[in-house]
Amino acid sequence: MVKTQGSVGQSEQGSGSVYCLTVERQSAGLRVDRFVATQVHDLSRSAVQRLIVAGEVRLNGQPVTASTRVRTGDKVKVRIPPPEAVDLAVEAIPLDIVYEDRDLVVINKSAGIVVHPGVGHIRGTLVNAILAHCPDLSGVGGELRPGIVHRLDRDTSGLIVIAKHERALRDLQRQFKQRLVRKHYTALVCGFLRQASGIVEAPIGRHRIHRKRMAVRGDGKPARTRWHILRRLRDDRGHDFTLVDVQLLTGRTHQIRVHMAWMGYPLAGDPVYGTKATASFAPRQFLHARELSFDHPVSGEHLHFQADLPEDLKLVLAHLRTIDDVS
């Protein structure tokens, strides 16, 4: 299967990926490592450089060095090898299960838990826990992400759905891709939002300098976020906050955090997209996946789930007084 978007073509080879990139005029003159990193958003520049050293990046069919400059019309082929085999630990970590049947399980994830294994997080993830709960899940959708349909950031709490078999996984992935899944979050942002509601429409891609961060950038992927004010609040030191309902209309990495910070209203407690001062207002980013609804992948029944704010976020609100309730 080959997918093409703009100057990027991607094909799946086993569990690895191959990207066929065409250099357009606006990218001419870039170093090849930077060019690839701007086009393949899942790759940091250092990761691209490692692929170049391994011979997995070709320029017009030839090996290349990281400092080589690309020209208009050049063809760059990038092969990302499949992940090395890993034996995932099965860990009996407590799970807050909201719903479960033979096809899927919906979990209210606690903050601080990474969804799937990765560099530095081979143990203690949601995947490790779900493998203990559902031993037959191993291998569904890939070795490192069995059953994972979507993800939540480590310090974001709330609802996440896990597929128990390939049929359920494929259908849920289709619903996410076609934007048929409704996802609502509760967020506390720093400052008073002026409008009662609105939509942020700004493309998101990897930050040009800080490669572990995302940013609004013209060549990013389309991203849309709808928000609606619930309450305006203030603490005893005169700092203003807005409690908002946020609906994801697309699903980009860190989308809510990036969009709200870009608007000038970073999430309280977010150390990455806020300032030191705004990060001190909550023990972690104040973001909770409150509602999740989709069609059952087998029966077709419409399912809707809700999860109350966890205690750590309730405690934050308990120290604020309401200035304006507009919900």
N, C-alpha and C positions, 0 to 999 in steps of 0.2 A: 504494500500500500504506500502510495506517495502523496504527501500533502504539500501544496505550494501556497505560500502567502508572500506576496511581494517578491523579493529577491531570494527567498529562502525556500528550498525544497527539503522535506524530511522523509526518510524512509526507515522502517523498522527492520532490523536484521537480528533475528533471535530476540534477546532481551537488550541488545545494544541499539544504538541509533546512528544514522548517517545523515549529515546535513550537506546539501549541495547549495552553495551560496554564489550569487552573482554580484560583483561589485558595481554599484551604481555611481553616478557622477558625484553625488554628495559625499561619498565615502572614499573617493580616490585620494591617494596620498597618505592614508592611515597605515600604521604598522599592522601587519597581518594579525598579530595577537589581539590588538585592540579592536580591529574590524570584526573578528570572530566573536569576541566578547560582547560587542554591541548588537550582534545579530542573534546569537544564541543566548537567551537571557538566563538560562540555567547554569551557564558557565562563567566563572570568574576569570579574570585575566591570567591569574597564576595557574588556574586549571588548564586554560588554553595553552600556556607555555609548556606545561607538562605533557600535553598531548603532542605538541610540536616536537619536543625532544624524543618522544616515543614513536615518531614517524606517522602519527595518525592525522596530520594536517597536510594537505597537498595543495599547491598553487599551480593551476593549469597542468595538473598531473605530476608535478615534480615536488620532491621534498623541499622544505622551506625553513628559514630561520625566523625567529620571533620579530626581528627588526626589519624584515623585508617589507617594502612599501607596496601596497596594492594599487592597481590602475583600473580605470573604467573598463568593464567588460571581462575582467579576470574571473576565473572560476576557482572557487575555493571549496575543497571537499574536506569535511571534518567527520572522522569516525570516533564515536564514543563507545568504547568496549563495554560489554555487559559487566555488571559488578561481579567481583570475585565471590565464589561460594562462601557463605557464612552459616555457621550453625547458630541459629537464634535460640537464646536461652528461653525456656518456658518458666515464667515467674508468676506465682500466685499473688499478684497485686490486686487489692480490692477494687472492684468496679461498681460504679453507680449505674445500674442497668435500668433504663427507662422503659424499654420494650424489647421483646425478643420473640422470634418464631423460627421456623426451620430455614428461613431464607435470609434473615438479616437480624442485626442487633443494633439498637440505638443506645448510646452511652452518654451520660452527662460527665464529660471529662473535667477532672480537677485541674486547676492551674499548676504549672510546674512540671507537667508530664509531657514529654515529647511524643508525637504521634507514632513515628516510625524510626527504626534505627538509621543511624548515619555516622559520620565521623564524630567520635567523641561520645556517641550515644548508642552503644550496642546493647546495653541492658537498661532496665527500668522504664522502657517505653510502653505506650499503649499496645503496640503489637506484641511485646513480650507478655503482657497481661492477657490479651485476648486469645493468644495461643494456648494459655493454660485453661481458659474458659471454654474455648472451642478448638480442641485438638485437630479436628479435620480441616481447619482453615488453612493449614500450611500449603503454600503453593498457589492459592487462589489469587490470581492477578499479579504474581511476581514474588520472588523469594524474600525480598526485603520489605515489601508492603502488602502482605497477604490480607485480602479483603478490604483494603483501604480505598475508599471512593473519593474522599476529599480530606482536607486536613485543617487543623487549628494550630495556631502558634503555641509554643510551649506555655507561655504565660497568659494565654486566653483560655477561659473556662467555657463549658457549655456543650451543646449537643453535636454529636457526630454519629454518622451511620456507617456500619461495617457490613459488607456483603459476605454471606457464608458460602457461596458457590459462584461459579463463573457466570451462569445465566443472570443471577441477581446483580453481579458486579457490572456486567456489560450494560444492563438496562439502566441501572442507577447512573453509570457514567454517561449514558446517552441523555438522561434527564438533566444532569448537570451541564453537559455541553450545550443542550438546546435551551438552557436557562428556564427549565420548568420547575426547578426546585426553589422554594421560598425560604430564605434565610434572614432572620431578623436578629439583631444584636442590640444589647443595651450598652451604651458607652457614656462615660463622663469626660467631657472635654474642658479645657481651661479657657475661661473667658465667657462672655455672654454672646451667643449666636444672635444676630439681629433678626433674621427672617425666621418665621415659624417653621418653615420646611423648605426643602430644595433638593436639587440633584447636582452632584459633582460629576462632571464628565471630563476626565483628564487622563491621558495615556500613561501607563506605568511601565518602567523598565529598570534594569539594575543601575544603581548609582555609578556615575562615571569614575569616581575616585574611591569611594568606600564600597567595595564590591560585595560586602555582606548586607548592604542596605539596598532598598528600592527607592525610586524617586519618580516624580512626574517628569517625563521627558517626551519630546515630540516624536521620537522614533520608537516609543514604547508600545505595549499592547493596549488596545482600547479598554477603558475601565470606567464603570458607572456606579455611583453610590447614591442612594436616596436616604435623606435624613429628615427627621421630624422631632421638634423639641417636645420634651415631656415636662421638664421643670428647669427654671433658673435658680441657682443656689449660691450661697456665699458662706465662707468660713469666718471664724471670729477674728481673723486678721485682715479681713476686707478683700480676700481673693475671690474672684467670681468664677463660677462654673456653670455648665449647661449639661443636664442629663438628656440624652437623645436616644431615640429609637433609630437604628440604622439598618437599612435593607441593602444587601449586596445584589446588584443587578448583573455583575460579572464577578469572577472569582480570581483575582490576581493576588500574588503574594503580598502580605502586609497591607492590603488595599485600604481598609478603613483607617489604619494608622497613618498611612502616607497621605491619603486625601484630606483627612482632617487637619493634619499638620500643615499641608500645603495651603489650606484655607486660612491658616493662622490660629487654629484651635487644636493644639496637640492633645492627645489623650492624657489625662491625669495618670501619673505613675509610669509613663513610657520613657525609659532611659535612652532609647535609640532615636526617636523622632521628636522628642521634646527637649527641653533644657534641664539643667540640674535642678532648677527651682521647680519646674512643673513635674519632674519625675519624683519629687519629694512629697507630692500631695496624695499618693496612694502607695501601698506596699508592692504593687505590680501594675501593669497597664490595666486600666479600668475598662475591660472589654469582656463581654459575656454573650455567648451564642444562645440566645433565649428561646428562639422558635425555629423549628425545622419542619417543613412539610413537603411531601412528594407522593407520587403514586407507587403503591406496592409493586415491586418488579415482577411478581408472578400473578397475583390475584387482580391487580389493577386498582384495588381499593385506595382511596385517598387517605393518607395518614398525616396527622398533625400532632406535633409534640411541643411541650413547653418545659422549661427548666427555670426555677426561681434563681434569683441572684444568690451566689454563695455568701457565706457569713463574712468573709474578709471584705467584700465589696459593700455589704449592708452596713458594716461598721464604719466605712468611709462616709456613707451617706448620713449616718447617725450623727456625725460631727458637723454637718452642714445644715443651714436653715434655708427654707424655701423663700425665695424672693417673688417668684412668679410661677404659678402652676398653669401651664397652657395645654396640658394633655387633654 
